[in-house]
Amino acid sequence: MELETGALSAARENEIRAFLAERGLTMEGGADYCAVLRDDAGRLAACGCLDGSVIKYVAVSPAAEGEGAAATIVSELVNHAYREGKAHLFLFTKPGSEDMFRSLGFHPVARTGDAVMLEDRRDGIDRFIASLPKAEGIKGACVVNCDPFTLGHRYLIETAAKACDFLYVFVVSEDAAHFPAKDRYELVKRGTADLANIAVVQSEDYLVSRATFPAYFIKDRVRAEDVRTEMDIAVFAGRIAPGVGVTRRYVGTEPYCPVTRAYNEKMRELLPAYGIEFIEIPRKDGISASAVRRFLKEGRLGEIETLVPPTTYAYLKNLA
Amino acid sequence: MQIVTKGVAGTMESSDISVRIEPREGEGITLTLTSAVMQQFGKQIEAVIRGTLASLGVTSAVVDAVDKGALDCTVEARVKTAAYRAAKCEAYVWENRK
């Protein structure tokens, strides 16, 4: 069998899509790099892709099973990722495949009924938890994107911080947002510097956004979105929250975005079972990060000034 | 030899071993070994990995190895390669026997 690697060209994408479909798997979105094995007749025998720091679309034909095809594919993807300087890799799969990926050097982070999240280092999440500041008393958490940080976010954080002894503010580290993760994190830090009982931390890759968690292996496509949400909640509520003793999760009410609203409803349903209280804080009218982005695009800095703290305004003014 | 970045060598295919070496804060070697033949050869593989690192003068590193039944000479070669890469060192001393 022949190993072939490279970018996910249109031809390869079609081939992989069909190969996955034959196995009841669904291609959802592209990838940066792929590795395929072909049999002597040139047909696909196995495939796998790398998308950012996530390994996905790993599939093997029945004829190639048990011959180490998956090991060849995963080795190639992992080595390529390290050569590219990626330090931390993730993989999501169905529970039945956990052992296979464990034998390839992956370690479980969290599980739900439908899926397992694995990472390429043992105790990775434990080390992340150990790196978080420790606090006493009633601890709360909110997970924010802050794209960019507005007075609405400030209100949410301030209100939550007043209601508990210590508040963890996790800023999602994924770079799929409009502003880079590092900048978003910095703006939250600067805009809340006066609040003594909070810690602003980068979520690293653990609070995975719906965008990065591939659910291609979920056969019931209607369930796929739920599975993503449940995994995200399992990581937060099953690992991070007990690791630092967080018993409250704060969110802002979501009047606009149906996806976020569904996500919040899922948390309301699932968090109590983890011993975590779900608390919604009414959102400040008329302030949204998307409005700020729109004004920025249109050059209406005056309007932005009323929606964001001075620290964010200074940053945006520099960009304009 | 100072480990300064992530270095990797080898594969997870049969008879090979994939070795990943990263910097560690503080002294000591933290080793995670996953092996298809853990019961029979786990201790031996670990000894070869630690011995090879010692011979290179690596005293601080996080090492993650996934073994698929590699021979000792393969383990040694993969560890050396990964360590040189992780140390960004190209002054290879391949003949330096333990």
Chai-1 contact restraints between the chains, C-beta under 6 A:
chainA,res_idxA,chainB,res_idxB,connection_type,confidence,min_distance_angstrom,max_distance_angstrom,comment,restraint_id
A,G68,B,E13,contact,1.0,0.0,6.0,A-B,restraint_1
A,G68,B,S14,contact,1.0,0.0,6.0,A-B,restraint_2
A,A71,B,M12,contact,1.0,0.0,6.0,A-B,restraint_3
A,A71,B,E13,contact,1.0,0.0,6.0,A-B,restraint_4
A,T72,B,E13,contact,1.0,0.0,6.0,A-B,restraint_5
A,S75,B,T11,contact,1.0,0.0,6.0,A-B,restraint_6
A,S75,B,M12,contact,1.0,0.0,6.0,A-B,restraint_7
A,N79,B,V8,contact,1.0,0.0,6.0,A-B,restraint_8
A,Y82,B,K6,contact,1.0,0.0,6.0,A-B,restraint_9
A,Y82,B,V8,contact,1.0,0.0,6.0,A-B,restraint_10
A,A87,B,K6,contact,1.0,0.0,6.0,A-B,restraint_11
A,L104,B,M12,contact,1.0,0.0,6.0,A-B,restraint_12
A,G105,B,T34,contact,1.0,0.0,6.0,A-B,restraint_13
A,G105,B,V66,contact,1.0,0.0,6.0,A-B,restraint_14
A,R122,B,T32,contact,1.0,0.0,6.0,A-B,restraint_15
